[in-house]
């Protein structure tokens, strides 16, 4: 069941945001209001529709309970009644899904990494096929794909290819693609016509935003000292050099130009660069750990999906979904059917956990 009080609060908040946006706030405030507004709009639209349909149902109930209603009208209302009830049930389900906690990374772009696993040259060729599948899928969605790095296979395909995929909602659609993808087909080099099995790993990571380095004054120790220079020069007579120590990390930076003000600015600039580099390295390590958890070892037995070319089928083992549309899926056209099913399964799990 829905929390009716929460629905009223969401509707009231939405109306308040509309009024605040109409009051011509400053640009920064407007952007914040508009962001919250756009986030609430889908669920509030459904809430309003639910209330309207409920009113319609109340109207039908009133007609049925009215003893003066003639038989023909009674029959028409009874025929319409199930449709209205079904619509209410459908809207309640849609609202429950919209009220589920959101993945903060869903609207981001993604880093797509594909690597050949078990299977040698055939695995590299399959990695190339997977990349082209995602590239075509991205084109259908209006997303942009940019190759960041690649290592080509000996006879084609890729030992490894890393790309960025940018656009709205990229990560939400692609995040369930992470894992081992297995292929069963007859390689072009196979003279006996035997089916070979190989694999490629896919990792989909939310695209990192620029890291904002926030340096607190209390985390700094700033010392001034005599600038070092040639004997007799005036730089030895003033305390213009600056040394800044970042206490949490122990990073020390110095600058010894003539101006103490410029030295402080230069030292802070250097410190920010060093801290940014440290954060980027930390993010890289976390990303590597995340990738390792996503894709396993790349062994054929650790698979989330199998592409069987002789039978023209694709099976996603996580949801036991089999589609005999391999050609369309490899062209990117049929991938939505799998992704939609994976998202629906994930939402069902979230609902079950939420109700517990």
Beta strands, then each sheet from edge to edge (+ up, - down):
strand 1: 110-116
strand 2: 144-152
strand 3: 158-166
strand 4: 179-185
strand 5: 196-206
strand 6: 220-225
strand 7: 241-246
strand 8: 251-255
strand 9: 305-308
strand 10: 313-316
strand 11: 321-323
sheet 1: 2+ 3- 1+ 5- 4+ 9+ 10- 11+
sheet 2: 6+ 7- 8+
end
